[in-house]
């Protein structure tokens, strides 16, 4: 397609080129002329074509925030880049370019139709996020390995695929291979896959397909296990005891403890001591985890009770408020109706202007009193609710603080046992190591692990190594205890701040809404009484008021 945007020199996409190509897409005739005069804001453009423009590099497309369809075919583009802002993009055409690798598409999760026809791509990759893909064309590239077809199995809604022109597609049975490995595919090379082809492909590649399905099953199990672990970790984090149901804390003690690991090479006596200590240590960690589970369940129950109590107070307040508003609207309607009747009577000369003004003045006083009465009662209800919420919040915070303190105290009790177990282990290790050192002095030819040679050089060195290992372990234990305490107290502080902020925000919003609603009523009254020819749609006013009221009270 040759157009006025075309220039012979290679280029990158810039603002001027975008503007020219947008202008070229205006419809013909008067509509196009009007659009060209008014202009289309770039952030509203949904489709654009940069075709046959000798483009070397993709750039500046971030201005097209609403883009849905992008065509960049027949250019000199070598790299997919600068598309991450086009999150609404559904169709992407990069055919007839010089692209070597599929990349930088992870943000384009809404892509449905993608074309890479005639490029230099060797591998199908980096498209895991394109779960909405229905049409994919990657014909006339450099793909040699036909097993890449299995990559498309992750696209559950893929209906059309084209790989013609790739080296891997030259085999006569490739279509059957695709039919076998992509059983949900409807079209290959834009031709419907028949039931017969699926059956033949399934039979011919039965063994390979079975192996792939086994591999996929194992991978799926692994992914599910990882997802479960992540969900468990998220839940355990809310309990403040993440990973304490495993041996992770124990392993962390030895991760950077070279002396501790070297001392394990002393022999069977230390191995037995270590195994006993590890079992005891992990058992204590599991006790802390159980404490976390127990207290989390208690807190969760208390939170539900609190939410139920607050919601009941709001519902009761809303019911009473609606009662005052319905009474107000009923009396307001009667006042408006009387004024309308009097204005009609004036129009038919059954009353005088003076009588009308006198009657309106009387109703103005009644209306003002009605507004003030309603305002006073709505404000009273809101103040009452505010005080109720404040009181419930304070009680709730106090209850939770006691719960958190109980949880921390119980957990710290177990941490004390962990530290005691570490002290006992260190003392027993010290005794065993000294006996081992004495035995070596008696029998210097005894074989010793190389990592122990520097540690058992003399008694002071050995004792210092054991002490250093002990200090590392205590530091790790103390750090995990501090983390638990900080997270528990931080959660309570954050929750308290959120409750206070929500209480104040809701109250301010409600006060504004009450005043706004009644201001509107005063304006409607003034509008009705200012001009005797003015008529007011009472049903419309009532509807507006009720809508505002419902919005206020939710």
N, C-alpha and C positions, 0 to 999 in steps of 0.2 A: 504494500500500500504506500503510494507516494503522496506526500502532503507538504504543505508549506512549512511544517516544522523541520523538514528534512534538510540537513546540511551535510556536506561531504566530509568535514573534519570530525575526527573522533571527539567525544565530549563526555561530560558527566552531567547528571541531572541537577539543574539549578532552578531557582524561582522563576526565571524568565521562561525556561523551557516548559515548566509546569503550567504557567499562565497561558502560553501559546497552545499547548495541547488541550487544555480545558476549553479554550475558546473554539477550537476546531470541532469539539463535540456538541456545540450548540445546534439545535435543530434548524432546518432551513426555513426560510420565509419570515413572516412577521414575528413569530414567537422567538426565533433566533435573534432577530434584530433587537427586540425588547430585552432579551436576556443579556445580550452583549452590552447594552446600555447600562443595565442595572448591575451586571456582574454577578457571579456566583461565588460566595465566600468559599475559600479553599477548604475550610474545615467541614463544609457540607458536601463536598464532592464525593460521590460514592463509586464512580467508575472512571478510569483513565487508561489511555493507551499510549505507550512510548514505543512505537514499532518502526523499524527501519530507520533508526536515528543515529546509528554509529555510536551508541552509548557504551562507554568503557566501564563506568562505575555507578552503582546505585547510591543516591544520596538525596537529601532534602525532602524525602517523602514524609517526614514527621509532620509536615504542615497539613497533610491530607488525613486528618484524624478519623474521618468517617468512611474511609475507603473500604469498599467491599470487593471490588473486582479490579485487578491490576494486570495489565499485559505489558511485558517487556520483551517480546519475542523479536527475533531477527536483529540482534545487536552484537556488540563485542564484549559482553559482560563475562568476567572470569571468576567472580566471587559473589556468593549470596551474602549480602550484608545490609545493615541499616534498615531493616524491615521490622524491628522489634516493637515499634510504636503502632503498627497497623493491626491492632488486636481484633478488629472487626472483619478482617480480610477473609473472604470465603473462596475466592478464585484467584489463582496465581499462575501466570503463563510466562515461563522463562525459556521457552523452546528456541532453537536456532541461536545459541550463544556459544560461549567457550568455557562453561562452568565445569570444574573438575571434581567438586565435592559438594555433597548435600550438607548444609550446615546453617546455623543461626536461624532456625525456624521454631525454636522451642516456645517462643511467646505467641506464635500464631496458632492457637488452639482451635480456632473456628474454621480452619481450612477444610474445604470439601472437595475442591477440584484443583489438581496441580498437574502442570505439564512441564517436563524437562526434555522434551523431544529434541533429538540431535544436539547433544552436548558432548563432553568428554568425561562423563561420570563413570567410575569403575566399580563403585560399591553403593548399595542401598543402605543408608544409615541415618542416624540423627533425626528420626521422625516419630519418635515414641509418643509425642504429645498430640499428634494429629489423629485423634481418635474419631473424628467426624468425617474422615476421608471417604468419599464415595467413588471418585474418578481419579485415576493416576496414570499418567503416560510418561514413560521413560524409554521410549523406543529410540533406536539409532544412537546408542551410547557405546560404552566399552566394557560392559558387564560380561565377564567370562564365566563366573560361577553360577550355575543354575540353582544352587541351593539357596540363593538369595530370595527365591520365591517364598521360602518359609517366613521371611521377615514380614511379608504382607498379611500373615495370619493374625497379627495383632490388630489389624484394621477390621473390626467386626462388621462395619457397614459398607465395606468396599464392594462395589458392584461391577466396576469396569476397570480393566487393566490392559496396558499396551506395553510390551517389551520387544516388539518386532525390530529387527535390525541390530540387535546385540549379538555378540558371538555365541552366548549361551543359548540363544533362541533359534540357532540354525539347525539343531537336531530335529528330525522329523517328528519325534515323539514329545517335543517340548509342550505343545498344546495340551496333550494328555497329562503331562507332568503338572502343568498349572491346574488343570481340572481336578487332579487328585489331591494336590496339596492345598488348594483353595476351594473347598467344597461350597462355600457360600457365594463365590463369584458368579456373576450372571453373564458378563461379556468379557471375552478376550480378543484383542485386536478388533474391537467394536462388532464382533460377531457372537451371537448367543452360544453359550456352551450347552450342549445337549445332554440329556440324561444318559445317553449311550456313551458319550465321551467321558462323563464322570465315572461311569461304571468301568469302562475299559482302563481309564487311568488308575482308578483305585485298585484294580486287579494287577496291573502291570507293576505298580510301585508300592504294593502292599507292604513289603518288608521294610522299605525305607520309611514309609509313612508311619508304620508302627514304632520304629525306633525314635522318630521325631516326636511322636505323641508321648512316648515314655519320658523323653528328655523334657518336654514341655510340662508334663505332669510333675516331675521333680522340681522344675523351676517354679511352677505355680505353688507347690507346697512350701518352697523356700520363701517365696514372696509373701505368702499368707502368714508364715511363721514370723517374718520380719514385721509385718503389719500388726500382728498380735503383740509382738514385743513392744512396738512403738505405742500401741494403745495401752498396754499394761504399764509402760513407763510413764505415760501421761497420767494415768489414774494413780499410780504409786507416787508420782510427784505431788499430786493433790493431798496425798496422805503424809508427805514429807519424808517418806522412807524408801525412795526409789533405790532399787538394786540391793536392798538389804535382805531380800529373800534369796540371795545368791551368795557365792563366795567372792564377789567382786571386791569388797572392802579388804578381805584377807589378802587377796592377790595384790591389791594396791600397796600393801605394806612392804612387800618384797620386790616391787617393781624396780625401785632405785636403791635397794638395800643390798649392795654388793657384799658387805661383811656378813649379813644374815644368810645370804645364799651360800657363801663359802663355808660357813659354820655347819651347814647341813651335810657337808661332805665328811664330817668326823666319823660317821659310821652308823651301825644299826641302832644303837641306843638313842642317838639324836633323831633318827628317822622315826622311831616309835614315839618319842616325846613330841616331835613335830606333828605327826598324824593326830595324836591325841589333842594337842593344842588347836589344830585346825578344825577338828570336829567340834570342839567346845566353842571356839570362836564363832563359827558359822551358826551354831545353835543359838548363841546369844543374839547374833544379828537377826535371825529369824524370829526371836522373841520380840525384838524391837519392831520388826515388820508387823507382827501380829498386834502389837500395841497400836501401831499406826492404823491398821485396818479397823480395829475396834473403835478407836476415837473418831476416825473419819466417819464411820457409820453413825455414831452418836451426833456428831456435828451436822451431818447431812439431815438427820431427822429434825434437829433443832432449827436448821435453816428453813425446812419445809413448813414447820409450825410458825415460824416468824413470817414467812411470805403469806401464809394463809391468814394470819392475824391482820397483817397490813391490808391485804386485799379485802377482807371483811369490813375493816374500818372505812376503806375507800368506797365500797359498795353501799354501805349504810349511809355514808355522807352523800353519795350520788343520789340515792333514792330520796333523801330528805331535800336535797337541793332541787331535784326535778319537781318535787311537790310545790316548792315556793315558786319555781319558774312557771309551772302550769297555772298556778293561781294568778301570777302576774299577767301572763298572756291572756288569760280569760278576762280579767278586769281591763286590761289594756285594749282588748278587742271591743269591749263594750264602750269604752271611752271614744275610740276611733269611730265606732258605728254611730254614736250620738252626734259627734261633730259632723260626720258625713250627712246625717239626716238634716241637721240644722242648715247646712250649706245648701242642701236641696230645697229646703223650705225658703231660704233667702232667694234662691234662683226663681222660685215660683211666687215670690212676693207674699208669702204667708207670714213671714217674720221680717223685722227690720234689721239693718246693719248693727244698730246698737244692741238689740237683743242677742244677736249672734255673738258679738264681742263679749257681752256680759256672760253668756253661757260658756264660751270658750275659756274665759278667765277663770270661772269656777272649776272647769274640768282641768285647767292647767295646774291649779293648786292640788286637786285630787291626784292628778298624774304625778306631780312632783313628790307628793307624799307616798304614793305607791312605789315610785322608783327608789326613794330613800328607804322605805320599809324593806323592799326586796334586797337592796344593796346591804343594808345592815344585817339582815338574816343570812345572806350568802356569805358575807364576810365573817359573821359569827361562826358559821359552819366550817369555813376554811380555817379560821384560827383554832377551832376545836380540833379539827383533823390534824393540823400542823402540830399542835401540842400532843395529841395522841401518838402520832408517828414519832415525834421526838422522844416521848417517854418509852415507847416500845423499842425504839432504836437503842436507847441507853440501857434498857434491861437486857436486850439481845446482846449488845456488846459486852456487858458485864458477864452474862452467862457464857458467851464464847471465850472471854478472857479466862474465866475459871476453867473451862474445858481445855483450852490451849495450855494453861499452866499445869493442869493435871496430866495432860499428855506429855509435856516436856519433863515433868518430874518423874513420871513412870519410865520414860525412855532413858533419862539420865541415870536412873537406878540401874538399868541394864548396862549402860555404857560404863558405869563404875565396876560392874562385874567383868566386863571385857578388859578394862585396864588391870584389874586384879589378876585375871588369867594371864595377861601379858607379863606382869611382874613375876608371877610364879614360873612361867615358861623361861623367862630370862635368868632367874636364879638357878633353876634346874639345869639350864644350858650351861651356865657358868661352872657348876659343879662337874658336869660331864666333861666339859672342855679342859678343865684343870686336870682331871684324872687322865684324860687322853694325853695331855702334855707331859705329865709325869711318866706315863707309860712309854712315851717316845724317848724320854731321857734315859730310861732303863734300856730300851731297845731302839737305838737310833737308826737301825737298818729298816725299821718298819716303813712300808710304802705309804706315802701321804699325797693327797691330791695337791696339784700344783697351786691351786687358788688358796690353799691353807698355809703355804710355806711362810708367807710374810706375816700372817696373823699369829701363828704360834711361835714366833721368833723368841719371845720371852713372855713372862707372866703379865707384865704391865701392858704390853701390846695386845695380848689376848683379852684382858679385862676391858681395855679401852674399846676394842672391836665389838665385844658383846654389849657394852654400854651404848656405843654409837647405834648399833642395830636396834636396841631397845628404845632409844630416843626417837629414831625414825618411826617405829611402830606407834609409839605414844602420840607423836605429832599427827600421824594419819588418823588415829582414833579420835583425838581431840578435834581435829579439823572436821571430821564427819559429824561429830556431836554439835559443833558450832554451826555447821550448815543446817542441820535439822532445826535447831533453836531459832536461827535467823529466818529461815523460811516460814516457820510456823508463826513467829511474831510478825514478820513482814506481811503475811497473808491477812492477819487480823487487822493490822494497821491500814492496809489498802482497802479492806472491806469497810472499815469504819469511815474512811475518807469518802468512799463511794456512796455509802448510805447518807452521809451528811450532805454531800454535793447534790445527790438526787432529791433529798428532802427540800433543800433550798430552791433548787431549780423548779421543781414541781409547784412549790408554793408561789414563787414569783410569776410563773406562767399563769397559774390559776387566778391570781389577783389581777393581772393584766387582762385576762379574758373576761372576768366579771365586769371590770370597769369599761372595757371595750363594748361588751354587750349592752350595758345600760346607756353608754354614750350613744350608741346607734338608736336606741329607743327614744332618747331625747331629740336626736336629729330627725327621726321620723315624725315625732310629734310637732316639732318646729316646722317641718316641711308641710305637714297637713294643715297647720293653722296659719302659716304665713300668707299663703295665697288662697283665697276663697274658691278659686277655680281648680285648685289642685285636687286630684283624686288619688287615693292610695289603695293598692291591691293588698288587702289585709292578709289574704292567704299567703301571698308572697312574703310579706313581712314575718308572719308566723313561722313559715318554713325556714327563712334565713335565721331567725332567732333560735329555733330549735336545733338547726344544724350547728350554729355556733355554740350553743349550750352543750350539745352532745360531745362536740370536739373538746370543750373545756373540761367536761367531767370524766372523760375516759382516763 
